């Protein structure tokens, strides 16, 4: 075996193995995605059917509402007219409405008229649930959805059925309708078969393209590796530069705020009190009560400006390092951050975070807060969102932070592009978040689309023992709010 053949085998055999592994992984990924899509499709169908059942029932109730409202004079006649209307109402091929009273007596049942006038309080489904009793309890609590097993007349087989009921309190009735879910199962099975066909077609195309590209890919691998190293080095240099610029910008911002706001306030306070001092000097000789009032007003104005200055100092200090993070913990600090964000941007923001019984490690607590801060800044600048939800979930050896908005989303693949230098700056916020997660052994996942963006960050964490409290937590929380 000559050296050229050995080189060819060394280049192609690993490539063939890689292609085979990739094909297996692609098949697994396609199957996983198809399961997710089928599950989402199934959930969507169930939600759609629930909405249809609810709308149909409300429409039926609206149809007999005039009889209910005018039943004071002749209730029996009104009820008979309502029964006639409900018996004639139908939708789709086999949709109908049933009515029972709170004693279990059948009032209306178009498809099974023998149930009318009989008591069915002990009626059970095929798995032993007392259907009428459960529907009565449901209607007494305001109505809702109920799922049970029932014989489907169309197939003469046991099937799952879902109903929705609403009470008619003035008559002691409840009205409802239902649908057999086997139709949904048929739709899901059809969709699953379509996904399987797509998987087979995709694998076949992948095999064809892999065979065509086999002789050229191994040469491109060396070229791509070389290019990748160059791109990585370039992006690293740009990222380091952006980080340094961001630090300098932050220092410049703090310096500017101190100079433009606090310094001017202090000068204004100085002038106010100097003015009051001059007037006091004149009043000593003139004893003018009007001027004394003016002096008092000047002093009050000076005190007001002093109070504003104090608030400004606190605001800048809080932006650099919130005291709630150290005094009360992560949850109150995030709530305060969300409240300030909502006041500043008018974007509705909610926080769901536990009060940790064990103390979080300092680096994890800071990372979660800074990631939330960075994410809110990105949402304010780019998302065009109206609502943000921050969730902190404590697990066993794990803490999860999720930040969800209903904005316009973005293209993750395009954001990670190495060919467009403008996108490096756009992705700096997400890069900071990813680096904060990675440096602490965390994992960042981004799901984005036209309906919004979901950031999920998981941190492995060992909770520290909680020290004895040195402050009144409830009182501090009141002060924060």
C-alpha positions, -999 to +999 in steps of 0.1 A: +000+000+000+016+032-012+017+064+008-009+082-014-034+055-007-027+056+030-032+093+030-064+089+011-077+063+035-067+084+065-086+113+050-117+095+038-123+067+064-127+092+093-149+113+070-171+083+062-174+075+099-183+111+107-210+111+079-225+080+094-225+094+129-240+126+116-267+107+097-276+089+129-276+121+149-297+138+122-322+110+123-324+113+161-327+151+159-355+149+132-374+124+154-370+146+185-381+176+166-411+158+150-421+146+185-420+182+197-439+195+167-465+167+171-469+175+208-473+212+200-498+203+173-517+181+197-518+208+223-530+233+197-558+210+186-569+204+221-569+241+229-588+248+197-614+222+205-617+236+240-623+271+226-649+257+202-668+238+229-668+269+251-680+292+223-707+267+212-720+264+248-720+302+253-738+307+220-765+281+230-769+298+264-772+332+246-800+316+224-822+308+254-812+339+275-844+358+263-866+329+277-847+329+310-850+367+314-888+366+306-896+335+327-910+354+357-946+354+343-948+319+328-917+298+338-931+265+324-938+280+290-904+297+289-886+265+298-906+246+271-895+271+245-859+269+256-860+231+254-873+233+218-846+258+208-818+236+223-832+205+208-831+220+173-796+235+177-767+215+162-732+220+149-708+200+127-721+165+119-729+152+153-727+182+177-756+187+201-764+202+235-776+184+266-793+198+297-798+183+331-810+197+364-791+197+397-810+165+407-797+146+377-829+146+357-826+148+319-840+179+304-827+180+268-809+154+248-815+155+210-797+122+201-809+101+231-844+113+238-850+084+262-828+103+288-853+132+290-875+130+321-854+102+337-830+106+366-794+097+357-776+107+389-759+073+391-748+072+355-712+060+352-687+061+323-667+030+311-641+035+338-665+040+367-667+079+370-701+092+380-705+115+350-737+134+360-726+139+396-693+153+384-710+176+359-734+188+387-704+197+409-687+214+380-717+235+372-722+245+409-687+259+408-694+280+377-689+254+349-659+242+330-643+213+311-647+176+320-631+146+304-644+110+306-647+077+287-678+070+267-690+048+239-688+065+206-720+058+186-701+064+153-675+037+159-693+017+186-660+018+205-649+031+239-634+066+234-623+096+254-648+125+254-645+161+265-674+183+275-679+219+286-708+230+308-723+262+321-749+267+348-784+282+344-787+292+380-822+307+379-837+274+366-814+250+385-802+236+352-768+232+335-762+231+298-733+214+280-719+199+249-690+176+241-668+161+214-650+127+210-613+131+210-606+101+186-609+126+157-580+145+171-560+113+175-566+105+138-554+140+128-523+135+150-516+101+135-518+115+100-495+144+109-470+119+125-469+099+093-462+130+073-433+139+096-419+103+092-421+107+054-402+140+057-376+123+078-370+096+053-368+120+024-343+142+044-321+112+052-322+101+016-311+135+004-284+136+031-270+103+018-269+115-018-253+148-010-228+131+014-218+107-014-213+135-039-193+156-014-172+128+000-141+134-023-140+171-017-150+176+019-117+164+035-098+191+016-123+217+027-120+206+063-084+218+064-093+251+048-122+256+071-102+249+101-076+274+090-103+300+083-121+292+116-089+299+136-085+332+118-122+342+124-120+331+161-088+351+167-104+382+150-136+380+169-117+375+202-097+407+195-129+426+187-146+412+217-118+422+240-118+457+225-156+460+230-154+449+266-127+475+273-148+501+255-179+491+275-160+495+307-147+529+297-182+539+286-196+529+319-170+549+338-176+578+315-214+575+321-209+575+359-185+604+357-209+624+335-239+617+357-220+628+388-208+659+371-240+669+352-265+661+379-251+660+414-225+688+409-252+711+395-276+702+423-250+710+449-241+743+433-278+752+432-282+743+469-252+765+477-267+794+459-301+789+476-286+789+511-263+819+502-294+837+491-311+829+523-281+840+543-281+874+526-318+879+533-313+870+569-286+896+572-311+923+559-339+911+581-318+916+613-322+953+608-355+956+590-375+929+609-398+924+578-421+894+582-426+891+545-389+888+539-388+862+566-413+841+548-393+845+516-362+833+535-381+803+548-393+795+513-357+797+500-345+773+527-373+749+520-364+749+483-328+743+492-338+714+514-359+700+486-330+701+462-308+685+488-333+657+490-333+653+452-295+652+454-297+624+479-320+604+458-298+609+428-268+596+447-288+566+458-299+559+422-264+560+408-251+539+437-279+514+432-271+511+395-235+502+403-244+478+432-279+474+446-280+472+484-310+448+483-288+422+467-266+421+498-292+429+525-323+409+513-311+386+486-317+379+450-355+379+449-361+414+464-332+428+443-348+414+411-382+428+421-367+462+427-348+460+393-381+451+375-400+479+393-374+505+382-373+490+347-411+492+344-412+528+357-385+538+333-397+521+301-434+515+308-429+479+299-450+456+322-426+434+342-432+406+366-408+386+388-414+352+403-385+343+426-383+323+458-369+335+491-340+312+494-337+295+528-301+287+521-278+315+510-268+316+474-230+318+466-220+354+460-208+348+424-240+330+414-262+357+430-243+385+412-243+366+379-280+361+380-286+397+388-262+411+361-277+387+335-312+400+343-299+436+341-282+429+308-313+411+294-336+440+304-313+465+287-314+444+255-352+442+257-355+479+261-332+487+232-342+460+206-373+439+215-402+464+212-419+443+239-449+452+261-444+426+288-414+408+304-415+379+329-385+369+350-386+335+367-361+321+392-366+283+399-346+265+425-338+229+419-317+202+435-281+213+429-294+237+402-309+271+398-327+283+366-333+318+355-357+324+326-364+358+310-393+360+286-406+389+265-433+393+239-412+414+215-402+410+179-374+384+184-343+382+164-323+358+141-298+339+163-280+324+133-275+358+117-264+372+150-236+346+152-224+354+117-187+359+114-188+377+080-207+409+091-187+431+114-218+451+124-233+421+141-205+418+166-216+449+183-252+439+182-244+407+199-223+421+227-252+420+253-258+383+245-221+376+245-218+391+280-247+370+292-232+338+277-198+345+291-212+351+326-230+318+324-201+298+310-175+312+335-197+297+363-204+264+347-238+275+335-257+268+303-276+294+281-304+286+258-322+311+235-356+305+219-367+334+198-393+341+171-419+366+160-439+362+192-410+369+215-378+356+231-371+333+259-336+332+276-330+303+299-298+301+321-291+271+343-264+273+370-251+244+391-251+256+427-243+244+462-264+263+487-246+277+517-260+275+552-282+305+559-267+327+587-288+341+615-307+371+603-293+404+616-322+425+603-360+424+602-366+410+567-403+419+566-396+455+576-369+457+550-392+444+523-417+471+533-390+497+529-380+484+495-416+485+482 
